[in-house]
Amino acid sequence: MKIEVKETGSKGMAFVAEENKVLAQMTYSIASSELIIIDHTEIDPLLKGKGVGKQLLMAIVEKARKEKFKILPLCPFAKSIFDRDKIINDVLR
């Protein structure tokens, strides 16, 4: 399964797509060059329970580390992962 990250204007998303259909996505708003706000996660029922949501978040975390910005997780799912996995809190705002 390939996780892709794309940005258009002030919006971005990490996602999994198959045959031009998005099966899982975590969306965010770009507040500034130093901060993004994760606002939504949606996973196709076929992928639930397979760790796809965490993989989406980890793709965004890797991007944050590389590009040196912080993440504000307003999405309850993303926030729950930050609460459980302290090793990624270096990018948390």
N, C-alpha and C positions, 0 to 999 in steps of 0.2 A: 504494500500500500504506500503510495507516494503522497507526502504532505507538501503542498505548495503554498507559498505566501505571495500575495499580490496587493498592490496599493493603487488606488485611483483617486487623485485629488487628496481630500482630507480623510478618506476612508481606507481601510485595509481589511484583509482577512487571511486566515490560514484555512486551508480546505483540502478535502479529498474529493476528487471527481472521477467519474467513470462514465465513458460514453456520453460526454457532454452534460452529465447530470451531477450536481453537487450532492454528495452523500453525507458530508459532515462539514461544518464550518464554525469558526470562531471569528467574530467580527470585532473590529475596533475602530475608534476615531483617533486621528492624529491631532492632538491638542497643540503640540509644538514640536520642535526638533528634539526636545528633551523628554517628552511625555506622550504616551498613548493611553487610551482608555478602552479596556476590553468591555464590550457591552452585551454580547450575546453569544451563546453556544447552541448549536443545533446539530443533532446526530440522528441519522436515519435509524429507525428501529432495528434494522438488520445488523447494524454495527454497535448497538448499545451493549455495554458490558465488556467490550474488547479493548478498552484503554485508548480509544481513538481520541477522545476529548483531551486527555492528558498529552497525547502526542501533538495535538494541535497547539496546546499551550506551550509545550517545550520548543516547538518551532519558532513561536513568537519570542520566547525567552532567549533562545540562541540569537535571534535577530537583534534583540535589545542589548545583549552583551556585546555583539559585534559592532553595533552602531551607537552604542553608549547612550541609550535612553532608558527611562524608567516606565513602569507599567502600573496603572491604577485599575484594579480589577473590580468593576461595578457588577459584572456578571456573577451571580451567585455560584455557578459551577467553577469558574476560574478562581474566585476568591477561596473556595473550599480547598482547591489544590494548593494554593499559596499557604493556607492555614496548616495543611498537613505536611507539606514538603518544604522545610526550612532552607534547604540547600539552594532554592531558587529565589530566596528573599533578597538577594543582592540587587535584583532589578525592580524590586517592589517599591512603590512610592507610598 
